[in-house]
Amino acid sequence: MAKPDVITVAAMKELFTEFQDKIKDDFQIWLASDEEGNQFSPMLENPELSFAIDSENRRIILYPSGL
């Protein structure tokens, strides 16, 4: 089984552009992870698995993968 693609800066920029009508400049960026930084996980390129917009709380949430 092939590993999923990890998101690149170019893909992240494209993702933000795609959702620019839903994302405002004052939104915060939140990362789902532990506080100690014991492990590093990639963000997958598929936004359905790695990206959420929480308009109510004005934040973008990034979900790293446990590949």
C-alpha positions as CSV (number, residue, x, y, z in Angstrom):
1,M,0.0,0.0,0.0
2,A,1.4,3.4,-1.0
3,K,1.8,6.1,1.6
4,P,-0.5,9.2,1.1
5,D,1.2,12.4,-0.2
6,V,2.3,14.9,2.4
7,I,1.2,18.5,1.8
8,T,3.7,20.9,0.3
9,V,3.9,24.7,0.8
10,A,2.5,25.1,-2.7
11,A,-0.5,22.9,-2.0
12,M,-1.1,24.7,1.3
13,K,-1.1,28.1,-0.5
14,E,-3.6,26.6,-3.0
15,L,-5.8,25.3,-0.3
16,F,-5.9,28.7,1.4
17,T,-6.7,30.4,-1.9
18,E,-9.5,27.9,-2.6
19,F,-11.1,28.8,0.7
20,Q,-10.3,32.5,0.8
21,D,-14.0,33.4,0.9
22,K,-14.4,31.4,4.2
23,I,-11.1,32.3,5.8
24,K,-10.6,35.8,7.3
25,D,-7.3,37.5,8.2
26,D,-8.0,37.3,11.9
27,F,-8.5,33.6,12.0
28,Q,-6.2,31.7,14.3
29,I,-4.2,28.6,13.2
30,W,-4.7,25.6,15.6
31,L,-2.7,22.3,15.4
32,A,-4.1,19.1,16.8
33,S,-1.1,17.6,18.6
34,D,0.5,17.0,22.0
35,E,2.1,19.9,23.9
36,E,5.5,18.3,24.4
37,G,6.5,17.8,20.7
38,N,7.6,14.3,21.4
39,Q,6.6,13.1,17.9
40,F,6.4,14.8,14.5
41,S,3.7,13.9,12.1
42,P,3.1,15.0,8.5
43,M,0.0,16.8,7.2
44,L,-1.5,14.8,4.4
45,E,-2.2,16.6,1.1
46,N,-5.9,15.5,1.2
47,P,-7.7,18.4,2.9
48,E,-10.5,16.1,4.0
49,L,-8.0,14.4,6.3
50,S,-5.9,17.3,7.4
51,F,-7.7,20.6,7.3
52,A,-10.9,22.1,8.9
53,I,-12.4,25.6,9.0
54,D,-14.1,26.5,12.3
55,S,-15.9,29.8,11.3
56,E,-17.8,30.1,14.5
57,N,-14.6,30.2,16.6
58,R,-12.6,31.9,13.8
59,R,-9.9,29.4,13.4
60,I,-8.3,26.9,11.0
61,I,-7.5,23.5,12.4
62,L,-4.7,21.4,11.0
63,Y,-4.7,17.6,11.7
64,P,-1.3,15.8,11.3
65,S,-1.4,12.2,10.3
66,G,-0.1,9.3,12.3
67,L,1.5,7.5,9.3
